[in-house]
Amino acid sequence: MEQLKQLELPPKPVEPDPSECCNRGCERCVYFYYEEAVQRWEEKVARLQSSSCAAE
């Protein structure tokens, strides 16, 4: 667990403010983009963590 503290992870995407959504049910809502960004972030963090563990 100590090694994860030393691993520099990218910042997690910031959730959109509720005022950024127009509430019209847009196909590509700001929350859709946020969820995509979180998924990419989680994948990147997992890759970094696994490569960090493999390097030891």
C-alpha positions as CSV (number, residue, x, y, z in Angstrom):
1,M,0.0,0.0,0.0
2,E,2.9,2.3,0.7
3,Q,3.9,2.2,-3.0
4,L,0.5,3.6,-4.1
5,K,1.2,6.7,-2.0
6,Q,4.4,7.3,-4.0
7,L,2.7,6.6,-7.4
8,E,1.6,9.9,-8.9
9,L,-1.9,9.5,-10.2
10,P,-3.7,11.8,-12.6
11,P,-6.5,13.9,-11.0
12,K,-9.9,12.4,-11.1
13,P,-12.3,14.3,-13.4
14,V,-14.5,16.9,-11.7
15,E,-18.2,16.2,-11.7
16,P,-20.2,18.8,-13.6
17,D,-22.2,21.2,-11.5
18,P,-25.9,20.6,-11.7
19,S,-26.3,24.0,-13.3
20,E,-24.2,22.8,-16.3
21,C,-27.0,20.4,-17.3
22,C,-30.0,21.8,-19.2
23,N,-32.2,18.9,-18.1
24,R,-33.6,18.4,-21.7
25,G,-32.4,14.8,-22.0
26,C,-29.6,15.6,-24.4
27,E,-28.1,12.6,-26.1
28,R,-24.6,13.8,-25.2
29,C,-25.3,15.4,-21.8
30,V,-22.4,16.9,-19.8
31,Y,-22.9,13.9,-17.4
32,F,-22.3,11.5,-20.3
33,Y,-19.0,13.1,-21.0
34,Y,-18.2,13.1,-17.3
35,E,-18.9,9.3,-17.0
36,E,-16.7,8.7,-20.1
37,A,-13.9,10.7,-18.5
38,V,-14.2,8.8,-15.2
39,Q,-14.1,5.5,-17.0
40,R,-10.9,6.5,-18.9
41,W,-9.4,7.8,-15.7
42,E,-10.2,4.5,-13.9
43,E,-8.6,2.5,-16.7
44,K,-5.5,4.7,-16.7
45,V,-5.1,4.5,-12.9
46,A,-5.5,0.7,-13.1
47,R,-2.8,0.5,-15.8
48,L,-0.4,2.8,-13.8
49,Q,-1.0,0.7,-10.6
50,S,-0.4,-2.6,-12.4
51,S,2.7,-1.3,-14.2
52,S,4.0,0.0,-10.9
53,C,3.5,-3.3,-9.2
54,A,5.1,-5.2,-12.1
55,A,8.1,-3.0,-11.9
56,E,8.9,-4.1,-8.4
